[in-house]
């Protein structure tokens, strides 16, 4: 590969911006970096100016890694172009939802199930942002104590909706949301299915089961959009198979990869203070009996999207992951 890999990012939105930043910050070995989208134009991503090329099959000639991200990479683009990129030798890491539940496509959060990468056929799915931060915290509990039931309520930032969400908040109107987001909380992310769950809630249930290889895990999710620019928060309740002490759970979380744990009840994480931080932060831990209750926060554009995607690529090439 010479001095590195040829990388393409499909999309030029918020996630693409963070992808470029993370590829640079984490020193991913690249010989070249291309930005592709529906139309050719000039775009500034992570402070760099790029001549954006058109995302078409021949644009993937010579590309080693193709990250599908942002508005133009999130829904549909990978369906049209992923196999074209793979046929030309690229490994595709898709941030969209199209392939997450395909049994033949690994859905990977490296801290949890990196071994799933052993059986990919060129396509790897990046999980939903709210799912990623939750499974990073659930994994050490499952390993140490076993888990039987999870109840989660999310408090999700508007940047999870892309630039349209940010503009809606800054404009203090409805924008892309069914009701005003400024000064409000909207318990509707996606559309509502026949079972009463929204698509976001269903994603959390199905993706968590797949990533953790626990197909029968009982999960109940309520997803809420709140007027925060960036950073998702979650209140998580877990029923464990065996009883654990506060000290045991604290140690499991403290030693878990990707987790920063605060055992001080007054030192709880918030989304505002962890914007730009690629980890998952846990606080407000309570351990009554065979239950574990906690609060977790993560930058949804980083660990919830760009950072996780780059970590997947790092795992594939054997690069030592940075925090």
Number of C-alpha atoms within 10 A of each C-alpha: 9 8 9 12 18 21 24 25 26 29 24 27 21 20 30 27 22 22 28 22 19 21 21 13 10 17 12 21 18 17 12 13 16 18 24 26 23 16 11 13 12 13 16 13 19 15 10 10 10 16 13 21 18 16 22 15 16 12 16 25 15 15 21 21 23 27 29 33 31 27 21 21 27 20 17 15 22 27 15 12 20 23 17 18 26 21 14 16 16 24 24 26 25 29 29 24 17 15 20 24 17 12 9 13 18 27 29 27 27 23 20 20 18 17 13 16 21 9 12 13 13 19 23 26 24 27 29 22 26 28 21 28 28 24 22 24 26 21 21 22 23 17 10 15 18 17 22 17 16 20 15 21 18 24 23 29 25 25 23 26 19 16 16 15 22 22 17 20 25 14 13 14 15 15 17 15 19 11 13 18 25 16 10 11 15 17 16 19 20 15 11 14 10 6 7 10 19 19 16 21 26 21 21 24 20 18 21 23 17 20 25 19 11 14 13 11 17 15 19 16 19 20 24 20 22 21 23 19 19 22 29 31 28 22 18 20 20 23 22 20 16 13 16 19 15 16 10 15 19 20 14 20 25 17 13 19 18 20 22 19 24 18 19 10 10 9 12 17 21 18 23 15 12 18 18 17 18 23 22 25 25 27 23 18 22 18 20 13 13 15 20 22 18 17 22 26 30 33 31 31 28 25 26 29 28 30 25 27 29 23 26 23 24 19 16 13 12 9 14 11 15 11 11
